[in-house]
């Protein structure tokens, strides 16, 4: 079976994007070169930042055509991560809200790429039930 291993964002300024993602993801890149940087996670695909000017074949379009989505186990963490991203310089495109799939919000990186944080509905429901049973 084929498994995705890398999500690529084409960016205008590698140093600025590395600085943003270093703060936003609270981790160091595992690779960093003048035209490319790579952030690895404990599980799932890595995030690559590739200079729009150096990408081959030439990158078309801009940010906002897709999302990097990060799941969190508690709805309150959606609000916390959005606030953290705002402090890192992200623009909040969608304040925390409840949608069909769960509690969610969206921030934009310096190039307009979308970062979605969400707590899936089944986790949000379970978490709410646990809080109702154990308010302390």
N, C-alpha and C positions, 0 to 999 in steps of 0.2 A: 504494500500500500504506500502511496506517495504521501509524505508529510511535509507541510510548509516549514521552512527553517529560518526564513528571513523576510522581514517587512522593510521595504526601502522607501525613504522619504527623500525627494530631491529638494535641496535647500540652496539658498542664495549665499549664505555665509556660514561655512563650517565652524569656525571658532565660536560664533555667536550661538549657533544651534547646539554645539557641544556644551557650552556653558549653561544654556537653558535646560537641556535634558539631564545634565549632571545634577542640577538642582532639583528638577521636577521628578526625576526617577530615583534620586538619592543613591546614585551609584556612579562609578567611574566607567568610562568606555574601556572595553578590552582591546580595542585597536583605535588608533587615531593618527591620521595622516593629513596632509594639507587638503586633500580632496575627498576624504572619506573618514567616517568614524563608525564604530560598531559598539552597541550596548547589548550585553547578554543578560538573560534572565535565568532564574532558577529552573524554569520550565517553559516550554513553548518557543515560538520563533524569536529570534534576535531582532533588534531594531538597527537598521543601517541608515546613516545619513550620508548622502552622496551629493557632491557639488553639482548643481544644475548645469554649470558650465563644462564640467568634465565628464558627465554621464554619456555613455555610448551604448546604443544609439541615443541621439539627442532626446532629452526629456521634453515632453509636451505637457501643457496644462500647468496648473498650479495646485496649491494646497486646498484642502476641503473636499477633494473628490473621493476620499475614503476616510477611515477612522482607525486609530489604534485604540482598542477597547481593553480596559483593565477591570476585572471583576474584583469586588471586595465582599467580605462576608457579612458586613453589617451596614444597614442603611445610613447610619450616622457617619460612616467613613466616606460616603459620597460627598457630603458637605465638607468634611475635613480635607479631602484631597483637592476639591475645587478651590478651597481657600488657600491651600499650599501652592497650587499651580498659579493662582492669581499673584501671590507674593513672589513667585519665580518670574513673573512678567507675562504670563499668559492672559489673553483676553477671554472672558467667559462668554461663550456663545449661547449656552443654555444653563440657566440656574437649575439647581437640584429640583427634580420633579418626579412624579410617579407616572410611568408609562406602562403599556401592556406587559412588558418583559421585566419590569422592576423599577427600583429607585435609581435615577440616573441624572447625569449632567455632562456638559461638553465644554471643553476649553480649546483655544486655538494657540498653536505655537507661533514663533515669530514669522514663519512662512505661511501661516493659515492652515496648517495640517490640524485635523481634528483629533483631540484626545477625549475619549469617552470613559467615564468611570460609571460603574453600575453595580448594584446589588440585585442579582436575579430575583424574580418574584418569589420563587420557592424559598430562597434564603431569607428574604425580607419577611415573608409570612411566618416562617419558623421563628425568626428573631423576635418579631412582634409578639407572638404567642408566649415565648419564653419570658419576655419582659413583663407581660401581663400576669404571668404566674409568679414571677420573682421580681417585684418592683425595686428591690434593693440592689 
